[in-house]
Structure formats: C-alpha cells, structure tokens
Amino acid sequence: MNVETMPGSKEDTSIDTDCERIASRQAILSHLNASSKLCMALKSVGKLTHTVWLKVKY
C-alpha cells in the first residue's frame, strides 16, 4: 500500500491513507488477537484430551 501508487498528490491522499492504514492495522491486530485466542483454546483442549487419553490408556 504505497502512497506513490495512489492517484493525486500526496497532500490530498495522506489523510485518507493514514485512516486506511490505521483501520487495516486495527483489523490485523483484532484478527491476530482472535487467532491467538483460538490457538490458546485449541492448545488447552489438546492438553485436556491428551491427559484424558493418558488416563484411559493407563
């Protein structure tokens, strides 16, 4: 997302690109946050099933 590739002068689009950059960064951060929470949940579920499986096995 380069400013050079956008049409018009940099002065006109600088505010818009800043807003877009902030919005996309927030979207990426919220996506990463959701992914990490999902990963943590999967890890805890994996540990739980692993311990249950060990108890059943032995």
HELIX and SHEET records of a PDB file:
HELIX    1   1 LYS A   10  LYS A   57  1                                  48    
END                                                                             
